[in-house]
């Protein structure tokens, strides 16, 4: 009887830790979305816009993950499947922006790109640190970890693009990095969806 109680208490503590972490990273990403999307529009940067959409996708992902924390394996797998779909949508949104930029070219403000990519890197590094201990706990938290890890690559890519825009005086580095981020998002979406489908089959 005591063992059953201990297991139940341990599971409750695990869920509370997950819930607390998700609430913090949700707040960080929601704030960073508004900050970076404003910077992207001001700086005319497609790569930075992709970064901001990544933050929005993460905020939605963390909201869904909060809902799934205390649910069963089937619900967690379905939520992870939906997250994969959201990542796909973000990739398509960035691809649409890239297409627009090809027809209506503009030179991004590299200073804005550099500063806000570093700001995003600091925020996402904090999120990654907070999520580190949860990355192998279940499909819900592992998909969250996947999203957060992508953010670091996105921030670094935008910072490199800012330097390339400054060096070349051209907007092409911004577009090239944005294309790379589309590929990263698509790859991540496929990985999350594949893991969710495996977990869903196991749960049912």
TORKOL-4160 file (C-alpha; in steps of 0.2 Angstrom, whole numbers, padded with zeros to 4 digits, m for minus):
204
<pt num="1" X="0000" Y="0000" Z="0000"/>
<pt num="2" X="0014" Y="0012" Z="0005"/>
<pt num="3" X="0023" Y="0008" Z="m0011"/>
<pt num="4" X="0007" Y="0012" Z="m0021"/>
<pt num="5" X="0006" Y="0029" Z="m0012"/>
<pt num="6" X="0024" Y="0033" Z="m0015"/>
<pt num="7" X="0023" Y="0030" Z="m0033"/>
<pt num="8" X="0007" Y="0041" Z="m0034"/>
<pt num="9" X="0016" Y="0055" Z="m0024"/>
<pt num="10" X="0032" Y="0053" Z="m0035"/>
<pt num="11" X="0021" Y="0055" Z="m0051"/>
<pt num="12" X="0012" Y="0070" Z="m0044"/>
<pt num="13" X="0029" Y="0078" Z="m0040"/>
<pt num="14" X="0035" Y="0074" Z="m0057"/>
<pt num="15" X="0019" Y="0082" Z="m0065"/>
<pt num="16" X="0021" Y="0098" Z="m0054"/>
<pt num="17" X="0039" Y="0100" Z="m0059"/>
<pt num="18" X="0035" Y="0098" Z="m0077"/>
<pt num="19" X="0020" Y="0111" Z="m0075"/>
<pt num="20" X="0031" Y="0123" Z="m0067"/>
<pt num="21" X="0045" Y="0122" Z="m0080"/>
<pt num="22" X="0032" Y="0124" Z="m0094"/>
<pt num="23" X="0024" Y="0139" Z="m0086"/>
<pt num="24" X="0041" Y="0148" Z="m0086"/>
<pt num="25" X="0046" Y="0144" Z="m0103"/>
<pt num="26" X="0029" Y="0148" Z="m0110"/>
<pt num="27" X="0030" Y="0165" Z="m0103"/>
<pt num="28" X="0048" Y="0168" Z="m0110"/>
<pt num="29" X="0043" Y="0163" Z="m0127"/>
<pt num="30" X="0027" Y="0173" Z="m0127"/>
<pt num="31" X="0036" Y="0189" Z="m0123"/>
<pt num="32" X="0050" Y="0185" Z="m0135"/>
<pt num="33" X="0038" Y="0183" Z="m0149"/>
<pt num="34" X="0031" Y="0200" Z="m0148"/>
<pt num="35" X="0048" Y="0208" Z="m0145"/>
<pt num="36" X="0056" Y="0199" Z="m0160"/>
<pt num="37" X="0042" Y="0200" Z="m0172"/>
<pt num="38" X="0042" Y="0219" Z="m0170"/>
<pt num="39" X="0061" Y="0219" Z="m0173"/>
<pt num="40" X="0059" Y="0208" Z="m0188"/>
<pt num="41" X="0046" Y="0220" Z="m0196"/>
<pt num="42" X="0056" Y="0235" Z="m0192"/>
<pt num="43" X="0073" Y="0227" Z="m0198"/>
<pt num="44" X="0065" Y="0219" Z="m0213"/>
<pt num="45" X="0072" Y="0202" Z="m0209"/>
<pt num="46" X="0064" Y="0186" Z="m0215"/>
<pt num="47" X="0076" Y="0176" Z="m0205"/>
<pt num="48" X="0072" Y="0186" Z="m0189"/>
<pt num="49" X="0053" Y="0184" Z="m0193"/>
<pt num="50" X="0056" Y="0165" Z="m0194"/>
<pt num="51" X="0064" Y="0166" Z="m0177"/>
<pt num="52" X="0049" Y="0175" Z="m0170"/>
<pt num="53" X="0037" Y="0163" Z="m0178"/>
<pt num="54" X="0047" Y="0149" Z="m0170"/>
<pt num="55" X="0044" Y="0158" Z="m0153"/>
<pt num="56" X="0025" Y="0159" Z="m0156"/>
<pt num="57" X="0025" Y="0140" Z="m0161"/>
<pt num="58" X="0034" Y="0136" Z="m0145"/>
<pt num="59" X="0022" Y="0147" Z="m0134"/>
<pt num="60" X="0008" Y="0137" Z="m0142"/>
<pt num="61" X="0017" Y="0121" Z="m0140"/>
<pt num="62" X="0020" Y="0124" Z="m0121"/>
<pt num="63" X="0002" Y="0129" Z="m0119"/>
<pt num="64" X="m0003" Y="0112" Z="m0126"/>
<pt num="65" X="0011" Y="0103" Z="m0116"/>
<pt num="66" X="0003" Y="0111" Z="m0100"/>
<pt num="67" X="m0013" Y="0103" Z="m0105"/>
<pt num="68" X="m0006" Y="0086" Z="m0108"/>
<pt num="69" X="0005" Y="0085" Z="m0092"/>
<pt num="70" X="m0008" Y="0077" Z="m0081"/>
<pt num="71" X="m0016" Y="0067" Z="m0095"/>
<pt num="72" X="m0013" Y="0049" Z="m0101"/>
<pt num="73" X="m0001" Y="0043" Z="m0114"/>
<pt num="74" X="m0014" Y="0043" Z="m0128"/>
<pt num="75" X="m0018" Y="0062" Z="m0125"/>
<pt num="76" X="0001" Y="0066" Z="m0124"/>
<pt num="77" X="0004" Y="0057" Z="m0140"/>
<pt num="78" X="m0010" Y="0066" Z="m0149"/>
<pt num="79" X="m0004" Y="0083" Z="m0142"/>
<pt num="80" X="0014" Y="0079" Z="m0148"/>
<pt num="81" X="0006" Y="0075" Z="m0165"/>
<pt num="82" X="m0003" Y="0092" Z="m0166"/>
<pt num="83" X="0013" Y="0101" Z="m0161"/>
<pt num="84" X="0022" Y="0093" Z="m0176"/>
<pt num="85" X="0008" Y="0100" Z="m0187"/>
<pt num="86" X="0011" Y="0118" Z="m0179"/>
<pt num="87" X="0029" Y="0116" Z="m0183"/>
<pt num="88" X="0025" Y="0112" Z="m0201"/>
<pt num="89" X="0014" Y="0128" Z="m0202"/>
<pt num="90" X="0028" Y="0139" Z="m0196"/>
<pt num="91" X="0039" Y="0132" Z="m0210"/>
<pt num="92" X="0026" Y="0136" Z="m0223"/>
<pt num="93" X="0024" Y="0153" Z="m0216"/>
<pt num="94" X="0042" Y="0157" Z="m0217"/>
<pt num="95" X="0043" Y="0149" Z="m0235"/>
<pt num="96" X="0029" Y="0161" Z="m0240"/>
<pt num="97" X="0039" Y="0176" Z="m0233"/>
<pt num="98" X="0054" Y="0170" Z="m0243"/>
<pt num="99" X="0044" Y="0169" Z="m0259"/>
<pt num="100" X="0038" Y="0187" Z="m0256"/>
<pt num="101" X="0055" Y="0193" Z="m0253"/>
<pt num="102" X="0061" Y="0186" Z="m0270"/>
<pt num="103" X="0048" Y="0196" Z="m0279"/>
<pt num="104" X="0050" Y="0212" Z="m0267"/>
<pt num="105" X="0068" Y="0212" Z="m0262"/>
<pt num="106" X="0074" Y="0223" Z="m0248"/>
<pt num="107" X="0090" Y="0225" Z="m0238"/>
<pt num="108" X="0088" Y="0220" Z="m0219"/>
<pt num="109" X="0095" Y="0231" Z="m0205"/>
<pt num="110" X="0109" Y="0220" Z="m0199"/>
<pt num="111" X="0111" Y="0229" Z="m0183"/>
<pt num="112" X="0093" Y="0224" Z="m0178"/>
<pt num="113" X="0096" Y="0206" Z="m0184"/>
<pt num="114" X="0112" Y="0204" Z="m0173"/>
<pt num="115" X="0105" Y="0212" Z="m0157"/>
<pt num="116" X="0089" Y="0203" Z="m0157"/>
<pt num="117" X="0096" Y="0186" Z="m0162"/>
<pt num="118" X="0108" Y="0187" Z="m0147"/>
<pt num="119" X="0093" Y="0192" Z="m0136"/>
<pt num="120" X="0083" Y="0177" Z="m0142"/>
<pt num="121" X="0098" Y="0166" Z="m0140"/>
<pt num="122" X="0099" Y="0171" Z="m0121"/>
<pt num="123" X="0081" Y="0168" Z="m0119"/>
<pt num="124" X="0081" Y="0151" Z="m0127"/>
<pt num="125" X="0097" Y="0146" Z="m0119"/>
<pt num="126" X="0088" Y="0149" Z="m0102"/>
<pt num="127" X="0073" Y="0138" Z="m0109"/>
<pt num="128" X="0084" Y="0124" Z="m0114"/>
<pt num="129" X="0093" Y="0124" Z="m0097"/>
<pt num="130" X="0076" Y="0123" Z="m0088"/>
<pt num="131" X="0070" Y="0109" Z="m0100"/>
<pt num="132" X="0086" Y="0099" Z="m0099"/>
<pt num="133" X="0081" Y="0087" Z="m0085"/>
<pt num="134" X="0064" Y="0084" Z="m0093"/>
<pt num="135" X="0070" Y="0079" Z="m0110"/>
<pt num="136" X="0068" Y="0060" Z="m0108"/>
<pt num="137" X="0053" Y="0059" Z="m0096"/>
<pt num="138" X="0039" Y="0056" Z="m0109"/>
<pt num="139" X="0034" Y="0060" Z="m0127"/>
<pt num="140" X="0026" Y="0077" Z="m0122"/>
<pt num="141" X="0042" Y="0084" Z="m0114"/>
<pt num="142" X="0053" Y="0076" Z="m0127"/>
<pt num="143" X="0044" Y="0086" Z="m0141"/>
<pt num="144" X="0045" Y="0102" Z="m0130"/>
<pt num="145" X="0064" Y="0099" Z="m0129"/>
<pt num="146" X="0065" Y="0096" Z="m0148"/>
<pt num="147" X="0057" Y="0113" Z="m0151"/>
<pt num="148" X="0068" Y="0122" Z="m0138"/>
<pt num="149" X="0084" Y="0114" Z="m0146"/>
<pt num="150" X="0079" Y="0121" Z="m0163"/>
<pt num="151" X="0078" Y="0138" Z="m0156"/>
<pt num="152" X="0096" Y="0139" Z="m0152"/>
<pt num="153" X="0101" Y="0134" Z="m0170"/>
<pt num="154" X="0089" Y="0147" Z="m0176"/>
<pt num="155" X="0096" Y="0161" Z="m0166"/>
<pt num="156" X="0114" Y="0157" Z="m0171"/>
<pt num="157" X="0109" Y="0156" Z="m0189"/>
<pt num="158" X="0101" Y="0173" Z="m0188"/>
<pt num="159" X="0116" Y="0181" Z="m0180"/>
<pt num="160" X="0127" Y="0173" Z="m0194"/>
<pt num="161" X="0116" Y="0180" Z="m0207"/>
<pt num="162" X="0117" Y="0197" Z="m0199"/>
<pt num="163" X="0136" Y="0197" Z="m0201"/>
<pt num="164" X="0134" Y="0191" Z="m0219"/>
<pt num="165" X="0122" Y="0205" Z="m0223"/>
<pt num="166" X="0134" Y="0218" Z="m0216"/>
<pt num="167" X="0149" Y="0210" Z="m0225"/>
<pt num="168" X="0141" Y="0208" Z="m0242"/>
<pt num="169" X="0128" Y="0223" Z="m0242"/>
<pt num="170" X="0115" Y="0211" Z="m0249"/>
<pt num="171" X="0099" Y="0203" Z="m0243"/>
<pt num="172" X="0103" Y="0186" Z="m0249"/>
<pt num="173" X="0111" Y="0179" Z="m0233"/>
<pt num="174" X="0095" Y="0183" Z="m0224"/>
<pt num="175" X="0085" Y="0173" Z="m0237"/>
<pt num="176" X="0098" Y="0159" Z="m0237"/>
<pt num="177" X="0097" Y="0157" Z="m0218"/>
<pt num="178" X="0078" Y="0158" Z="m0219"/>
<pt num="179" X="0078" Y="0144" Z="m0231"/>
<pt num="180" X="0089" Y="0134" Z="m0219"/>
<pt num="181" X="0077" Y="0137" Z="m0205"/>
<pt num="182" X="0063" Y="0131" Z="m0216"/>
<pt num="183" X="0072" Y="0115" Z="m0218"/>
<pt num="184" X="0076" Y="0114" Z="m0199"/>
<pt num="185" X="0058" Y="0116" Z="m0195"/>
<pt num="186" X="0052" Y="0103" Z="m0207"/>
<pt num="187" X="0065" Y="0091" Z="m0201"/>
<pt num="188" X="0059" Y="0094" Z="m0183"/>
<pt num="189" X="0041" Y="0092" Z="m0188"/>
<pt num="190" X="0044" Y="0075" Z="m0196"/>
<pt num="191" X="0054" Y="0069" Z="m0180"/>
<pt num="192" X="0040" Y="0075" Z="m0168"/>
<pt num="193" X="0026" Y="0068" Z="m0178"/>
<pt num="194" X="0036" Y="0051" Z="m0180"/>
<pt num="195" X="0039" Y="0050" Z="m0162"/>
<pt num="196" X="0021" Y="0054" Z="m0158"/>
<pt num="197" X="0014" Y="0041" Z="m0170"/>
<pt num="198" X="0025" Y="0028" Z="m0162"/>
<pt num="199" X="0019" Y="0033" Z="m0144"/>
<pt num="200" X="0001" Y="0033" Z="m0150"/>
<pt num="201" X="0002" Y="0016" Z="m0157"/>
<pt num="202" X="0010" Y="0010" Z="m0141"/>
<pt num="203" X="m0003" Y="0018" Z="m0130"/>
<pt num="204" X="m0018" Y="0011" Z="m0140"/>
